[in-house]
């Protein structure tokens, strides 16, 4: 089996837009944990390869156990530890792709969604499930924005057959189409959705069809984009943003090139 990457990153029109930020230093701090060593180790393991420092020392206090996100030393967001456990630490991606969790009942921790414009590095399954789970959660968050706000939604699947093979994903995109969201899906056309599936299909074989993972929402009231590119066999770099100008640029690049 070859390990050569079939699509070098330099052939991707999206790759240059996953640059990360040099002026932001993120850190996660666990506060008032009942099980500081166990929870801290799980969180630390999840972010080992990421540009996020993790302080596993529990702080004293009487407030609820929580995870705090610091941006350049200032509190940017916080989430209850129970929410982190139930959405990330104690689950796997099957919960989201098989349909066990719907758009409405998924918890989206603020400390995760607030990690914007930091360049993440991750391995795909089976080498890593937890790293990928963060991106799956952000994807579902952006899909929910499209469902609630309408507008334009764009998503890539590498292979269009994945849209139908993953029951949770299939349900989400059927709902987006039925909600009159202007929904566009991208990938190698190994299988196409059946007649009556209200999405616009973009099939192709160039690198950004085969080796990208993006989910983009743009409307009058919200904007969000996740982009990931495979830069080595089963190695990805990724980031997400809620900056309306950056989202508009990404949306236009996808619209005009794919």
N, C-alpha and C positions, 0 to 999 in steps of 0.2 A: 504494500500500500504506500503510495507516494505521500510525502508530507509537504510537497512544494505548493506554495500558494498560487492558485490559478489567476488571481487578479491582484497584481501589485498595487499598493495604495496610491502610487503616483498616477495610476490610470483612472482614479476616482475623482469625479468633479466635486464630491461632497467632502473628501478627506481634509482639504485645507480649512474647512469650517469647524473642525474639531481641534481647536488649538489650546483650550484651557486658558485660565487667567493666571498671570504671574503676580498680581497684587493682592491676592486673597489667600489667607491662611486659615484653613478650617481645623477645628478640634472638637471632639466629642467628650463630654464629661458626664460620668454617671453620678447621680445624686441620690442618696438615701436608699441604696439598693439593699434588699433583704438578703440577697445572695451575691455580694459584690464580686467574689472571685469567679464564680461560675458565669454569671451574666457578662461580666467584664471580659472574660476570655472569649466568649462567643462573639461579642461585638468586635473585639480586637481582631479575631480571626477573619471576620467578614471584611474588615477594612485594612488588612495587612498590606495589600498591594496598592492602596489608594492614597491620594494626597490629603489624608485626614489623620491627624494625630488622635489617639484614644487614651484618655486618662481613666484607668480602671480603679482608681482609689475612690471608694464611696465617701461622700461628704456627710457630716453630721447635720441634723436638723429634724424638724417634725413634719415637714411637708411630704407630699406624695412622692414615691420613687419615680424618678424621671431621668430621661437622657437629654442633655443640653447641648446644643450646637453653638459653638463660638465662631464668629467670623472676625478675624483680626483682633481677637481678644474680647469682643463684645458679643453678648447673647443675641443670636439671630433667630433661634427657635428652640422650643422644647416639646417633648412628647412623653406621656406616661410610659414607663418601662413595660407595663402590661401590653400596651399597644404595639411596641416594638417586638415583643415576644410573639404576639398572636399574628402579626403581619409578616414577620421576617425570620425571627430566630427559631421558632418552633414549627415552621411549615416548610414546604418546598414548592417549587414552581407549578407542580401539578394542580395545586389548589386553584390557581388562576387560569391555567390553560385548559382544564377539563370541565370547567363550569361549576365547580363546587362553590365558588364565590362570585356573586354578581357584581355589576358595577356599583350598585347602590350600597351593598353591605361590606365592601372592602374598606379596611382602614388604611388611610394614607398619612403616615406620621409626618408631622411638620418638619422634623429634623432631617428627614430624607428628601422631601420635595425641595427644601431650602438649600440643598447642596448643589446649587446651580453653577454652571460654567466652570466646574472643576473637572479636569480630564481624568476619567476613570480608566483603569486597565483591568481586564478580566479574561478569564479562560471560559470557554464554553463547556457545556455538559459533555462527558461526565466528570472532567477534571474539577469543575467547580459548579455547584448548584447555587450556593448562597450569593456569590458575586452576581450571577445572572439574575437572581431573584430580585435584586434592587432595580434592574432595568425593566423586568417584567412588571413590577409594581408601578414604576413611572409610566410605562406604556399604558397600563390600565387607567392611571390617573388622567392622562391626556385624552384617552378615549372617552372617559366620563365627561371631561370638559366639552368635547364635541357633542356628546349626547345632550348635555344640558344647555349649551349655548348655540348650537347649530353651526353655521358657517362652513368652512372647508376642512376636510380631514384627509390626510395622506398617510399611508403606512406601507412599508415594504416587508416582505415575508421570505426573501431569497427564492423560495419556490411557492408558486400560487397554491399548490396542493395543501400546504400547511394551513391555509385559511379554512379549508374544509375538514382536514384531518383532526384538528384540535377543537373539540366540541365547545369549550368555553370561548375560544376566539371566534368560531363560526357564529355563535349566538350573539356576541358583541357586535359583529359587523352586520349581521342581519338586522339587529335593532337600530344601528346607525343608519342603514339604508331606509328602513321603514320610518325613521324619524325625519326623513327628508334632509339629512345632512349630506352635503356634497362630498361623497366618500370616494376616494381613489385608492386602489390597491396596486402594488407593484411586485414583480417577481418573474422568475423564469416560468413560462406558460406550460408547465407539465400537466396542469389540470386547471380548468376554468370553472368559476361558479355557474350553477345552472341558470336557465332562463327564469326571470322573476327575482333574481338576487340583485337588489338595487344598489350596485356599486359600479364604478367605472374602472375597467381593467386596463392596466398598462403592463404588457409583457415584453420581455427583452432578454438579451444574453450578455450585454456589456457588464462591466464590473459592478456598477452601482445597482444593478438588478440582482446579481448573484452574491455579493459580499457586503451588503449594507443592511442595517436595521434602523429604520427611522419611523417615527410617529410624530405627526405635525398637526396642530390645531390652530386655525386662524379664524377669528370672527370679530365682530364689532366690540364685543365685551370681554374677550379673553384671547390669549396667545400662548402657545407652548410648543416646544420642539425637543425631541430626543433624537440624537443621531449617534450611530455606532458603525464602525468600519472594521472589518477583519484585516489586521495588519500582518499577521503570520498565521500559520495553520492553527485554528482554534484559539487564536489570541485576538482580542478586540480592544479598541479604544473607544471611549464614548463620553458624551456629556449631554446635559439638558439645560434648557434656558426658558425663561418666561419673559425675556426682553422682547417687546413687540417689534422693534426694528430688526433685531436679529432673526426673529421668527419670520418676518416678512421676506427677508433676504433668502432664507433657507427655502421657504415655500416657493419663491419665484425661481430659484435654481432648479428645484425638482420639477416644477411645472414646465420649464423651458428645455430641460435636458433629458428627462425620462418620459 
